Amino acid sequence: MKGWLRRLWSLWFGFWLVGYFLLMLPVYGLVLWRLTPRTIRWGHQLNRLWGKVILFMARIRLKHVGYHFPEKPCIIVANHRSYLDIPVCYVTFPPRVAFLGKVELARIPLYGWTYRRLHVIVDRKDPTARTKSLLEAAHKIKTGISVLIYPEGTTKHPHPLGKFHDGAFKLAIDLQVPLLPLAIIGSDRCLSADGQFLMRPGEVTCVFHPLLYPEGESVESLRDKVYKWMQETLTYYENNAVPVRQSV
């Protein structure tokens, strides 16, 4: 796609990105004014609808490989290369998944208010705030809500896969709940992660690993297993260099 076409397409994407929340803000306000299990589920459904609308309007095709989702709560760990990962995950998962998201998302007008009401906010620069966020995530899991964590913590890393933080893996071991690793491929090609916010049509592939149970694992071993599988998966789909491992 030529540069000027890509900029026009980015404006089209931005129109639907913002327009949906302008249109639906009164509905969000009514639904999320008082938080209950039912209204939280409705709020996640609204976000899921938002994801479907903007992916459709931006001509983003979503492909799932090995998709499955357990009945009981789990911790989803996914790589993070683009803000497009957020609507992709909204569409992919049922309306009982909360995100562990950075505090900057909560400062976005309109969207930030709904994010605070439905998800867990973390300030990675503040150790006390990080601990509090993990406790809040643990509470959601205990109430039957799965939690999605991007262990890289940011889209701004120089390699296809950034260094993992330990929080998701420590939480899985402490609570003895399974991990669901997810590799997202292609989102950075559709929506650039370089701060220019340039959009183009394309395909995003979500590759799932079978559930990993933390019994007998250390934080380091669990983290390294997921990292190795995700790195090999990304390498295979991006470069077709090595076969995808089906287990770790």
C-alpha positions, 0 to 999 in steps of 0.5 A: 500500500502506497504511503498516502493510501496508508495514511488515508486508511489510517484515518478511516481506522481512526474514525471507527476507533474513536467514533464507536466510543463516541456513539456508545459512551452513553451505553457504556455509562449505563452498563458500567455505572454499577459494577456487578458480574452481569454488567462486567460481562456486558461491558466486555461484550461491548468491547468485543463488538468494538473489536469486531467493528474496527477489524471489519472496517479496517479489513483485518482478517483474523485466523486462529490456530489451535484455539481453545479456551478452558471453562475454568479461569486461566492466565493468558500470556501473549506477545505484544507488538502493536496496539492492534493486539487489544481489539484482536484479543477482544474478538478472540476471547469470550467476555470473561477475560480482563487485561492487565494493562499499562496505566497510559491506557487508562488516560486515553479519553473515553476509552480509558474510563471503560478500561479502568472499570473492566480491566486491571491497571498497572504502573510498571515504574512503581513497584508498590503499584505493580504488587497491588495490580497483581493482587487485583488480578488474583482477585479476578481469577478467584472470582472466575475471570481469566486474566490476559497479560502481555509479559513484555509489558510494552510494544516498544522493544527492538526485537520480535520478542522482548524480554519477559517480566515475571509477574504472569508466571509468578501469579500462575504458580502462586494461584496454581492456575494454568497458563494459556500461551498465545503468539500473535503474528502480523499485527505489527504489519497491519498497525505499525508499532513505531508511533506513527499509527499507520494502518493497512489491511492484512491478516493477523494469526493467533497461535495457541499452545495447549494449557500449561500447568505450573505444578513443580515449576519455578518462575524461571522455568515456566517463563523460559518454556513459554518464551522459547515456544513463542520465539520458535512460533514467531520465527516459523510464521515470520520466516518459515525457518524452524518447525513450530513446537507443539509442546514445551 
